[in-house]
Amino acid sequence: MSAILGPIHHWLFRKIKIQNDLTNAIIEGAKEKNLNVAPLANIDAGYGSLPEGDLGNIIDPTNIHGWLQDKIAIVERRLAYVVKTLTEGDAEAINIICDISRAFGVKNAISNGVSPADGFEYYENTFVSGMPCDGVNMVVNEDSDELMWQETVDIHKQYWDEVGANEALFYEIRNAMIEGVFAGSGLAYYALGNGSYKLVRE
């Protein structure tokens, strides 16, 4: 089956697994911090889970695009549900979640001394931004010391709305992980608002 798959499918599934790993790291970290994780016991039944194994052995070869889209939906909803559950009635939980996410980013950090273009490529290789055909992230300005991009569409909102979670928390968590990813890289990351972001050589 793997012969029908292209590099882009493996690239996308790797990003899906990274987001799933982030969610699992948040759950484990929340346990260590004694947050209320009991309701999360039903997460697989309620929101599904990623199958394990080599992509060529688990993907539906008759519906590659649909299969991958479904797995994006699973990891998006799982993260939204975990964050909603942990933050309900606990104002401090989001700070703990962001700390966990930042540490997860550090574990998946880019190397030091890279260019802004390299940093953006790493970002695109790490974070789920819908399907490749969605064309979510568009570079709007680039030189040797700075790269700015714009999110052309919010592809996360639909999943957080479905779960009844506050989507603003998603961006807090993602920004924390991105800070970890670029810590010590020689690049500074800025979330400028309105879906605009930039990487600047320090």
C-alpha positions as CSV (number, residue, x, y, z in Angstrom):
1,M,0.0,0.0,0.0
2,S,2.8,2.4,0.8
3,A,3.6,2.7,-2.9
4,I,0.5,4.8,-3.4
5,L,1.6,7.3,-0.9
6,G,3.6,10.4,-1.7
7,P,6.0,12.3,0.6
8,I,3.3,14.9,1.3
9,H,1.1,12.3,2.9
10,H,3.9,11.2,5.3
11,W,4.7,14.9,5.9
12,L,1.1,15.6,6.9
13,F,0.7,12.5,9.1
14,R,3.9,13.4,11.0
15,K,2.4,16.8,11.8
16,I,-0.8,15.1,12.9
17,K,1.1,12.8,15.2
18,I,3.0,15.8,16.7
19,Q,-0.2,17.5,17.7
20,N,-1.5,14.2,19.1
21,D,1.8,13.9,21.1
22,L,1.2,17.5,22.4
23,T,-2.2,16.6,23.7
24,N,-0.9,13.5,25.4
25,A,1.9,15.6,27.0
26,I,-0.7,18.0,28.3
27,I,-2.7,15.1,29.8
28,E,0.3,13.6,31.5
29,G,1.5,17.0,32.7
30,A,-1.9,17.8,34.1
31,K,-1.9,14.6,36.1
32,E,1.4,15.6,37.6
33,K,0.0,19.0,38.5
34,N,-3.1,17.4,40.0
35,L,-5.5,19.0,37.6
36,N,-8.9,17.4,37.1
37,V,-8.1,14.7,34.5
38,A,-10.8,12.2,35.5
39,P,-13.3,13.3,32.8
40,L,-10.6,12.7,30.1
41,A,-10.9,8.9,30.6
42,N,-13.6,8.9,28.0
43,I,-11.7,10.8,25.4
44,D,-11.1,8.0,23.0
45,A,-14.7,6.9,23.0
46,G,-15.9,10.5,22.5
47,Y,-13.4,11.9,20.0
48,G,-11.5,8.9,18.6
49,S,-7.8,8.2,18.6
50,L,-5.0,7.9,16.1
51,P,-4.2,4.4,14.8
52,E,-0.6,3.2,15.4
53,G,1.7,1.8,12.9
54,D,3.3,2.7,9.6
55,L,1.2,5.0,7.5
56,G,1.2,2.7,4.5
57,N,-0.3,-0.1,6.6
58,I,-3.1,1.9,8.3
59,I,-4.3,4.5,5.7
60,D,-7.4,3.8,3.5
61,P,-5.8,3.5,0.1
62,T,-9.1,4.3,-1.6
63,N,-9.6,7.6,0.2
64,I,-6.2,9.0,1.2
65,H,-7.4,12.6,1.4
66,G,-10.5,11.8,3.4
67,W,-8.6,9.6,5.8
68,L,-6.0,12.3,6.5
69,Q,-8.7,14.9,6.9
70,D,-10.5,12.7,9.4
71,K,-7.3,12.3,11.4
72,I,-6.8,16.1,11.5
73,A,-10.3,16.4,12.9
74,I,-9.5,13.8,15.6
75,V,-6.4,15.6,16.9
76,E,-8.0,19.0,16.7
77,R,-11.1,17.8,18.7
78,R,-9.0,15.9,21.2
79,L,-6.9,19.0,22.0
80,A,-10.0,21.2,22.2
81,Y,-11.7,18.7,24.6
82,V,-8.7,18.3,26.8
83,V,-8.2,22.1,27.1
84,K,-11.9,22.7,27.7
85,T,-12.0,20.0,30.4
86,L,-8.9,21.1,32.3
87,T,-9.7,24.8,32.2
88,E,-13.4,24.6,33.3
89,G,-13.6,26.1,36.8
90,D,-9.8,26.4,37.0
91,A,-8.4,29.8,36.1
92,E,-4.8,28.7,36.6
93,A,-5.0,25.6,34.4
94,I,-4.3,27.5,31.1
95,N,-1.0,28.7,32.6
96,I,0.0,25.1,33.4
97,I,-1.0,23.9,30.0
98,C,1.0,26.7,28.3
99,D,4.1,25.7,30.4
100,I,3.7,22.1,29.3
101,S,3.3,23.2,25.7
102,R,6.4,25.4,25.9
103,A,8.4,22.5,27.3
104,F,7.0,20.3,24.5
105,G,8.2,22.9,22.0
106,V,11.7,22.9,23.5
107,K,11.8,19.1,23.1
108,N,10.9,19.6,19.4
109,A,13.1,22.7,18.9
110,I,14.8,23.8,15.8
111,S,18.6,24.1,15.8
112,N,20.5,27.3,16.5
113,G,21.7,29.7,13.8
114,V,19.0,29.1,11.2
115,S,17.5,31.7,8.9
116,P,14.0,33.1,9.2
117,A,13.1,31.1,6.0
118,D,14.5,27.9,7.6
119,G,12.4,28.7,10.7
120,F,9.2,29.2,8.7
121,E,9.9,25.9,6.9
122,Y,10.3,24.2,10.2
123,Y,7.1,25.8,11.4
124,E,5.3,24.4,8.4
125,N,6.8,21.0,9.0
126,T,5.7,20.9,12.6
127,F,2.2,22.5,13.1
128,V,-1.1,21.3,11.7
129,S,-2.6,23.9,9.5
130,G,-5.3,21.9,7.8
131,M,-4.7,20.1,4.5
132,P,-2.0,21.3,2.1
133,C,-4.7,22.3,-0.4
134,D,-6.1,24.8,2.2
135,G,-3.1,27.1,1.7
136,V,-3.4,28.5,5.2
137,N,-0.1,30.2,5.7
138,M,1.0,32.8,3.2
139,V,4.4,34.6,3.3
140,V,3.8,38.3,2.9
141,N,7.3,39.7,3.5
142,E,10.7,38.1,3.6
143,D,14.4,39.1,3.7
144,S,17.5,37.6,5.2
145,D,16.6,38.9,8.7
146,E,12.9,38.7,8.9
147,L,9.9,36.7,7.5
148,M,6.3,37.5,8.0
149,W,3.3,35.3,7.2
150,Q,-0.5,35.6,7.3
151,E,-3.0,32.9,8.2
152,T,-5.5,33.2,5.3
153,V,-8.2,31.2,7.1
154,D,-8.9,30.0,10.6
155,I,-9.1,26.2,10.2
156,H,-9.1,25.4,13.9
157,K,-12.3,27.3,15.0
158,Q,-14.7,24.8,13.6
159,Y,-13.3,22.0,15.8
160,W,-13.2,24.1,19.0
161,D,-16.7,25.3,18.3
162,E,-17.9,21.7,17.9
163,V,-16.4,20.8,21.3
164,G,-17.7,24.0,22.9
165,A,-14.2,25.2,23.8
166,N,-12.8,28.7,23.8
167,E,-10.6,28.9,20.6
168,A,-8.6,31.7,22.1
169,L,-7.0,29.2,24.3
170,F,-5.7,27.3,21.3
171,Y,-3.7,30.2,20.2
172,E,-2.3,30.7,23.7
173,I,-1.2,27.1,23.7
174,R,0.2,27.1,20.2
175,N,2.1,30.4,20.8
176,A,3.7,28.8,23.9
177,M,4.8,25.7,22.0
178,I,6.2,27.9,19.2
179,E,8.2,29.9,21.8
180,G,9.7,26.6,22.9
181,V,10.4,25.5,19.4
182,F,12.4,28.7,18.7
183,A,14.0,29.1,22.1
184,G,17.8,29.3,21.6
185,S,17.5,29.3,17.8
186,G,18.6,32.8,17.2
187,L,15.2,33.7,15.9
188,A,12.5,35.7,17.8
189,Y,8.9,34.8,17.2
190,Y,6.1,37.4,17.3
191,A,2.4,36.9,17.1
192,L,1.2,40.3,15.7
193,G,-2.5,39.7,15.9
194,N,-5.2,39.3,13.2
195,G,-3.5,36.1,12.1
196,S,-0.1,37.7,11.3
197,Y,3.2,36.3,12.6
198,K,6.9,36.9,12.0
199,L,10.3,35.5,12.7
200,V,13.2,37.9,13.2
201,R,16.9,37.1,13.4
202,E,18.1,38.2,16.8
